[in-house]
């Protein structure tokens, strides 16, 4: 009986350690994703600055880092933060059109204003991602524990698919 209880206790402790390691890994991967996406946003805001300043050349905006790492960051953001970030990253294609109008000399005042607003919104998203990137791992782990991860993950994936479907319908 003692051997059985010792084996059971060992299995429980082993399972708990495995679960904590998985939680830790989710946080570390999310922080790395935040760094990549945050760097990409910084690069895009610099390119918008250049376009607004009249510079031309290779001012192609990117969302590759976002596409590659969005699921890792999704679990560490609240739902409102997540959808705001999705919205801002979703404007990359439209912002590229506005930048291209600057390069062709056909820029309208509204394009200039829209780029300025979008750039300010991106800067606020950089702060949100910075909070994740530089936040303590333990508080982020506790945030994950308070959520129903499976249900939230399924909701986020479904909404991400709907955003992608909507984006695919745009010209």
VENDA-V768583 format. One line per field, one symbol per residue. psi: psi as a letter, one per 30 degrees, with the letter a starting at -180 (. if undefined). A space follows every 50 residues. Layout:
BEGIN
psi: ???
END
This chain:
BEGIN
psi: eeeeeeeeeeeeeeeeeeeeeeeeeeeeeeeeeeeeeeeeeeeeeeeeee efgglaajhklkgeeeefgeeefeffkleeeeeeeeeeefgeeeeeeeee eeefggkleeeeeeeeeeeeeeeeeeeeeeeeeflkeeeeeeeeffliee eeeeeeeeeeeeeeeeeffk.
END
